Amino acid sequence: MLDRGHIEFIQAQMLPWQRIGHGLARPDAEYKMLSRDPQTGACSVLMRYPAGWSRKGPEHILAAEEFFILEGSLFMDGHYYGENAYAYLPAGWSRSEMHSDQGCVLLAFYDAEPTLVPEAGDGSAEQSDVAIPVLDTAAMTWDLTLNDENLRHLGIGRKNLRTDPHTGERSFLSLILPQAEPPGHKGPQEFHPVVEEAYLIGGSLTGPHGTMHPGAYFWRPPAIPHGPFGARWGAVSLIRFVGGRHVNEWSETNAPFSFDAPYDPILPDEFAYLATRPWIPSPPY
């Protein structure tokens, strides 16, 4: 599920909404494909359900599903998922009834092709020690414990959503404080032995490839140097480390930082056209 190339970064606003058809989970909704492994079908997507959408089972998906509600709400088998709700449902998780009264937009991650099977699972997914049926992230407290001196200037806070006890894979919300920039407008570059994937939910974040705004997404393969980063007025992202345990490693030399860095993305062929049409956010005034 790691063969997706290097995406750094795209703004989801520039991607078209597509109608979900057979072979992908939940027909009658829409999706934007952020990244996909052509070998396994593992993918990261935005999903949009119209107001009044509903679906009855029993059914399950032949993939583990991880999702975060960006807008609206969703009901599933007695669980209410409002804005900021999170879940991790192992492959085979049974679904009997789903509906969205007001409509819903969510960010979803699948570790294999998200194919629907029109029958209930065997119950083992619901008993799994890694299942997180629902988590209200807004009710959680930010962990402001500093974990790396090289990131001190960002004032990072975290809300841990999931750490897999078997693989060490991790998902969390990341908070960067306002007026955060590396001292002297330079700093070492960071890299990891596993994939880092992120979606910017709020604020803005500037790095060597330009400024990310809400809707920005990247999929960064292992061992890719990145940074330094800064934020004028703060940023909140959902970050995943995929393929193993997250470890920070650092370059021995410094790289420059500027809030004026132009959009200079690294994109696979299917997204190459976006490099010539940078997305420009609406002016605040």
C-alpha positions, 0 to 999 in steps of 0.5 A: 500500500506504499507505492503511490509516488511522491505527492507534495503537495496538492490542494484538494479544491483543484480535484474534481468530484466524481460519482462513486460507482460499483467496486468502490465503497458506498455508491450514490456518494461522491469522492475525490481521489487524493492518492491510490496504490495501483497494485493494492487499491489502497487509497486516501479520499475525500467523500461527500454524502448529500443531505438525506443520503442513506444505505442499509446493510448488512455489508462490510468493506474488504479493507480497513477504514479510517475516517475523520468528519470534516463537515456535517454528520453521519449516523452508523449503527447507533453511533453518531459522527459529528464534525471532528469525529474519528474512527478506525474500523478493521476490514470486515466491520459490519454495517447494518444502517448508515444515513446522513440527514444534513450531508457529510464530507469526510476524509477516509483512508483504506488499506486495500481496495474498498470493495463492498461485500453485501453481507455481515462480517463474522464479528471478528472485526468488532472484537479486534483490539485495534478497532476505534468505533468512534472518537470525539476529537474535539473533547480531547486535550492537546498534548503540548509536551515537546518531543523534539528540540528541532521542532521547538519553534513550531510549538507543536501540540498533538491529539493521538487518534490511533497507534497500532500496537502491532505495526507502530503505525500512528495517526494524530491531529497536529497543532502548530502555533501562530507566528511560528518560524525557524530561528534565523529563517533556517533549520535542519531538514527532517526525514522518516523511515516510513511514509508520512501522509497529511491533510491540512484541516485549518490555518496554513503551513509554509515549507520549501514547496510553498504554502499549504491551505485547508485542503492541502494533501501530501503523501511523502515516501520514506527517507524524503528530507523535508522542511523547515516549516513555519506558520503565520497564524497556526495550522491543524493537520491530520497526520498519518505515519504508514508502514511502521513506527514514526521516528524523526531523523535530521540532516546535519546541514540547514536549509533556508526558510521563507514565507514567500516560497512559491508553489513548487510541487513534486507530483506524479504524472496523474497530477502533473497538470496541477503544477501549472495551475496553482490554487489561489485561496480567496482573499481574507479582505 
